[in-house]
C-alpha cells in the first residue's frame, strides 16, 4: 500500500471527513515521525511497533568493480521493530499470494 492508497482507504472509511483533511492528517503523522527520528528520538506506536535510529560506524568498504578500498562514512539509518500484536496478527493467518 502506498501513501495515496492509505489516504483513499481512510477517506472511504470516514465519509464524514473531507479527503483533504485525511491527507493532511496522514502527512502530519509521517512528518512528526520523521522529525522525531531526525532528532534521535524513538517513536513507539503501541501494538504496531517502534521506530528508532541506529548508528552505523565508519568502515572501509570495497568497490565491487575495481576491488579498491573505499572509505564509507558513519551513517544513521532508520530501524523498525514490529510490536507483539502486529507479529501475532501476521503469524495468525496465512498470507494469500497475489
C-alpha positions as CSV (number, residue, x, y, z in Angstrom):
1,X,0.0,0.0,0.0
2,X,1.3,3.4,-0.9
3,X,0.5,6.7,0.8
4,X,-2.2,7.7,-1.7
5,X,-3.9,4.3,-1.3
6,X,-3.8,4.7,2.5
7,X,-5.4,8.2,2.3
8,X,-8.1,6.9,-0.1
9,X,-8.8,3.9,2.2
10,X,-9.1,6.1,5.3
11,X,-11.3,8.7,3.5
12,X,-13.6,5.8,2.4
13,X,-13.8,4.5,6.0
14,X,-14.5,8.0,7.3
15,X,-17.0,9.6,4.9
16,X,-17.7,12.4,7.4
17,X,-14.1,13.8,6.8
18,X,-13.0,15.6,3.7
19,X,-10.4,13.9,1.6
20,X,-8.0,16.9,2.0
21,X,-8.3,16.6,5.8
22,X,-7.5,12.9,5.8
23,X,-4.5,13.7,3.6
24,X,-3.3,16.4,6.0
25,X,-3.7,14.1,9.0
26,X,-1.6,11.3,7.3
27,X,1.0,13.7,6.1
28,X,1.3,15.3,9.6
29,X,1.7,11.9,11.3
30,X,4.5,10.9,8.8
31,X,6.2,14.3,9.2
32,X,6.1,14.1,13.0
33,X,7.6,10.6,13.0
34,X,10.3,11.8,10.6
35,X,11.1,14.9,12.7
36,X,11.4,12.8,15.9
37,X,13.7,10.3,14.2
38,X,15.8,13.2,12.8
39,X,16.3,14.5,16.4
40,X,17.4,11.0,17.5
41,X,14.1,10.2,19.4
42,X,12.3,6.9,19.4
43,X,8.7,6.7,18.2
44,X,6.6,3.9,19.6
45,X,3.1,3.0,18.4
46,X,1.7,0.5,20.9
47,X,0.6,-2.7,19.2
48,X,2.2,-1.7,15.9
49,X,5.9,-1.2,16.6
50,X,8.7,1.2,17.3
51,X,10.8,3.3,15.0
52,X,14.3,4.2,16.1
53,X,17.6,5.4,14.6
54,X,20.7,3.1,14.6
55,X,24.2,4.3,14.0
56,X,26.5,2.5,11.6
57,X,30.1,3.2,12.2
58,X,32.6,4.3,9.5
59,X,34.3,1.4,7.8
60,X,36.5,0.5,4.8
61,X,34.5,-1.0,2.0
62,X,35.4,-2.4,-1.4
63,X,34.4,-1.1,-4.8
64,X,32.9,-4.2,-6.4
65,X,34.0,-3.3,-9.9
66,X,37.7,-2.4,-9.2
67,X,38.3,-4.0,-5.8
68,X,39.8,-0.8,-4.5
69,X,39.3,0.1,-0.8
70,X,36.7,2.9,-0.3
71,X,36.1,4.8,2.9
72,X,32.4,4.6,3.9
73,X,31.5,7.3,6.4
74,X,29.4,6.9,9.6
75,X,25.7,7.0,8.9
76,X,22.4,6.9,10.8
77,X,19.7,4.6,9.5
78,X,16.0,4.2,10.4
79,X,15.1,0.9,12.1
80,X,11.6,-0.6,12.7
81,X,10.8,-3.3,15.3
82,X,7.4,-4.8,15.0
83,X,5.2,-4.9,18.1
84,X,3.8,-8.0,19.6
85,X,0.3,-7.5,18.4
86,X,1.5,-6.9,14.8
87,X,3.7,-10.0,14.9
88,X,0.8,-12.1,16.2
89,X,-1.6,-10.8,13.6
90,X,0.9,-11.6,10.8
91,X,1.5,-15.1,12.0
92,X,-2.1,-15.9,12.9
93,X,-3.5,-16.2,9.3
94,X,-1.8,-17.5,6.1
95,X,-0.9,-14.8,3.6
96,X,-2.5,-15.3,0.2
97,X,-0.3,-15.0,-2.9
98,X,-1.2,-12.2,-5.4
